[in-house]
């Protein structure tokens, strides 16, 4: 979000940034950051759905199978 105002004849632009809290280490980070600057955890969060859970189960199963049958 940008706010502009005039100060002594020149225009200045101020930026306001929202800080969020890392769910992994409770450190503060800026909303635009993709990773926590303290622990490196991804800041992307999403809601779990049945499709997401099934996808993760399928992904985990196929990776286990390739390790078991590959040698």
Long-range contacts (C-beta under 8 A, 24 or more apart in sequence): none
